[in-house]
Amino acid sequence: MPTETMIAPGFSDPVFQSQAAFRALLTALSEPGTLQQVAGEIAPPEGLATATATALLTLADYETPVWLPEGLRNGPAGAWLRFHCAAALVNDPTEAAFAVIDGAADEPRLSAFNLGTDQFPDRSTTVIVQVAALEGGSVFTLSGPGIPGTRNIAPQGLRPGFTDELRENGALYPLGVDVLFAHGESLIGLPRSTQIEEAR
């Protein structure tokens, strides 16, 4: 069976759909904590939320190494990314420009990825954290650039201690990873400049 028939299609209108998705991703990271829709009218491969697949289809290419958990890397998701983006799938988290993790899994921690350098803080990894839902979980209070006052989010399905990881990541600014929470066709951005506290 030809490879093309085994791999789900990507964008039907690549220019229009990638531009719309890019605007949503840019808004998510410039207005942290706001819910953004990034539906690209695609059928994502097994293991990737529609928002995750759309983000990677928009951002990844042959120059942007991607890290996936081993099960995804060696399965349909990995094949889909190689086919549509020509992205190199790396084993070492520190080599990744983009990464996808399961928010409930014990590993890897956010600190395992590329945190950037003093000379090039913008070369850190953008980590897409797939969660069970974007509401209904423990409440985080966000503050920092792009947030008037404070803003609350409540992603569901995160491992114990994830708030501490986010707080530690924010303390590294201007170093640190940028985070996108993804579920279904929606995502929430948390750039490394955002300060996070668990609501009381």
N, C-alpha and C positions, 0 to 999 in steps of 0.2 A: 504493500500500500504506500503511495507516495507520501512523503513527509507533510506536504501541504494539506492533505486531507485529514491528518491526525491532529493538527494544531489549530486551535480556535482563531478566527480572524481578529485583527486589530481594529483600528479606526476605519470606518467606511469613508470618511471625509477627513483625512489626516490634518490638513491645514486648519480647517475650521474647528475641529474637535480638540486638537492639541492647543490651539490658541485659547479656547474657552477654558480648558483644564488648567493651563498655565496661569490664567488670570485668577482662577479660584485658588490655586496653590499659593500664588503671590499674596492674595488677600488673607489667606489663612495664616501666613507667617508674618504679615505686617499688622494684622489685627488679631493677636493671640487670643485664643479661647472662643472665637466666633465659629459657629458651625457653617461649613462650606460644602456645597454639593459639587462633585466633580464627575458626575455620570458622563461617560463618553459613549454610551450606547454600545458597549462591548460585552461579550460573554467572557468573564475572566477565567483563567485556568484554575484547576483545582488547587485550593490552598491560598489563593489570593482574593481578598475582597475586591469588589469592583473599583472602589476608590484607590486601593493600592495598585492594582493593575493599570488603571488610567494614569496615575501619577508616574509610574515607571515608564509607561509608554510615551509619556510627555517629556520626561526629564532624562532618561537613560539613553545612551548610544554607545558606540564602540570605544569611546574615550572615557566612559564612566563605569568603572568596575562596580559590580553589585554583589552584596553578600546576602545569601539566603540560608536558612536552616538546612541541614543536609537533606532532610526528607523532601523539601521543596526544590532544592538545587538539582537533585537527581531525578526529579519527577516532571510532570507536565508543566509546572510553573517555570522551571529552569529551561526546558525546551522552548516554551513560548517566548521567554525573554531573549534567548539566543536568536530565535528566528526573526522576531519583529524589531528588536533593538540592536542586534549584533553585540550585545553587552557581554563583557567578560565576567563570568561568575567566579568569585575568588573564595578561597578557603579561609584566608586570614582577615578577620574583621577590620584590622587597622588599615588594610589596603582599599577598603570600600568607600566609594563616593556616596552610594546609597545602600541602605540595608533594610531588611524586613525582619521583624521579630514578632513572636507571639507574646503578648503582654502578660500572659499567665505562666509562661515557661520560666524556669529558674535561671536559665542562661540564654544568651550572654547578657552581661550587665552593660549599661550604657557606656561605662568607662572602658569597655573592651574595644570600642571603636576609635577611629582616628579623631582626636580632639583638636586637631589643628596645631599650628606652631605660632610662636610670637611673630614671625615674619609673615606667615600665611594662615591666619585664623579662619579664613573663609574656606580653607581646603578640608575642613572637618567633614565627618560623615553626616548625612541626613538620614535619620533612623525612622522608618515607618513602623509604628507599633500597632499591630492588629489587636483589637479588643472585642469583647463580647457585645458591648453597646457603648454609645457615647453619652449616655445618661443613666441614672439609677445607681451609680456606684458611690464610693467615698468622694466627698466634695473637696476639690482643690481651690484655693483662692490664689488668683494670679495678679501680679502687678508688674509694672515696667513699661518700656516703650511700646506704643500702640494700644495701651490700655488706659482709658480715662478712669482714674481711681483704681478700682479693683474689678475683677470679673471672676465668676465661679464656673467651674466645669466639674462633671462627675462621671468620668469614664468607668465602665464596669468590666471586670475581668482582668485586673492587674495583680501581679505577684506581690506578696508581702514585702514591704520595704521600698516599693517603687517610688513613692513620694520622696524618700531619702535620696534615691539616685537622682531624681530630678533636681532636688535642692543642691546636691553636691555638684551637679553639672552646671547649674546657674552660678554657683560660686566661682567657677573657673573663668567666667566671662572676662575678656573676649574670646577665650578658648571654649571648647565644649561642643557637643553635638546639637543639631537642630532636630526636634522631634515632631512627628505628625502622628496623631492618633487616627486610625482608620477603622471604619465599620460600614458595611454595605456600600452605599454611594456617597457617603459623607466623611468628612475629616475635620479635625481641629489641629491647628498649628501651635507649637510651643517652641519658638526660637530660643537660642541659648541665652539671650538677653532677658528672658522672662524669669521673674522670681516666683517661686511656688511655695505655698504653705498649706498644710492640711487644715481645713476649716474646723473650728471647735464647735 
